[in-house]
Amino acid sequence: MSEPNTVYANTSALIALEAPDYPSFLFCPKELKRSVKVFKKGFDGLLTYAVKCNPSPHIIKQLHEEGIKAFDVASNREMELVRDYAPGAAMHYNNPIKSKREIERAYAEFGIRSFTIDHPQQLDQLASVVTPSRDIEVTTRFKAGKALKSYDFGIKFGVLEQAAAEIVQLVDQMGYTPSLCFHVGSQCEDAYAYERHIAAAARIAEESGIELKRLNIGGGYPAPYPTSEAPPMDHYFDTISTAVKDNFGKNKPELIIEPGRALVTSCTSLLLRVKHQRGGQSVYVNDGAYGSLMEVKFMHFTPPVRVWRGPRLHDNYGEFADFTIWGPTCDSYDVLPQVFTLPSDIDEDDWIEFGLMGAYTQASLTPFNGFDRRDQYEVEEVYTGKEMQPAE
Ligand SMILES: Cc1ncc(COP(=O)(O)O)c(C=O)c1O
């Protein structure tokens, strides 16, 4: 995928000049800047970014330029990206599952001094590579009940309160610096889940009898998909700051936040071209479940869509119909589960633009069936579903 160079005014201008025939991501730096501002204004602590959400160099680079000084990384490859595009930034190795070789590289090559675990054996594993010292932060990931509405990570990661208190004690006894973290699940539309986890963190600290260095309240903040029932972001920030005050009082640890989705969703739209239309019910586009629509497929999020016929928005004079959207591969799995309402005469060579496509899209592209090219463009104005760009 090429890096942005020319800047286009909007989608219409891009189509007029390039008529993109490959799946294309349209990135708007101004919108990314706006999202960072929301977190900087609302959160009183260390704002970091979860690289896994969108590891594109232009995203990492701009976030660093906007003042993000630390990144959550899950693999050695993500560490390389941060080193290359955000030189000098701190990294927190927050994937509990690591090999000794990966830990060695993280410590020696990338200078990482913060590691997350969720099992006592991982403490022994870490100690076999990284000599205990108070310069090394070991963060225990815990869980405190599933959020009412989120994509749950608790099935895979996190220990319950009692076990977390025991691990925190072990971390301290071994001579590392103990911290705690949690993740309420992605696209968490239940702000109370943060309050519940912060209260649990305070109980774990009390039970272990150890003062925490930091509390990492993770990611999970929601993107404004049309189907979202989440309260506004300010409600999350207020809930978090009140819960920290109420539960920790004067013993407040330093706070870290590591959003992915809520930072990068709105800065990118996705422009796919129609290859075939069948029976007024099915459209076949040039990327799908094995590419940029992987998350739309398995998480069932429904992004906003609009249709272009050449550089003009196309609404077929208000005649719409319900369509199934298929990807380009030779696999019947390659279809979206949602029904999309599109102009009833949508046809080959039109484009469908999906808004709010910056998160978990560029992160999960595959070359299945040889569909390995996606292009990258920069635009001054991006489609988010809220506003309509004027057609030329
Ligand atoms: C440890 C960790 N932190 C942060 C995130 C980002 O979460 P979100 O994109 O829901 O904000 C993830 C996502 O998987 C994660 O695993």
The ligand as a Gaussian input file, in Angstrom:
#p B3LYP/6-31G(d) Opt

LIG

0 1
 C       -4.154000      -4.517000      25.552000
 C       -5.036000      -3.734000      24.650000
 N       -5.113000      -2.405000      24.823000
 C       -5.875000      -1.619000      24.032000
 C       -6.598000      -2.176000      22.987000
 C       -7.419000      -1.254000      22.120000
 O       -8.758000      -1.478000      22.304000
 P       -9.870000      -0.591000      21.541000
 O       -9.505000      -0.581000      20.117000
 O      -11.135000      -1.294000      21.842000
 O       -9.804000       0.771000      22.163000
 C       -6.579000      -3.562000      22.794000
 C       -7.377000      -4.170000      21.707000
 O       -7.335000      -5.336000      21.421000
 C       -5.778000      -4.356000      23.637000
 O       -5.680000      -5.679000      23.465000

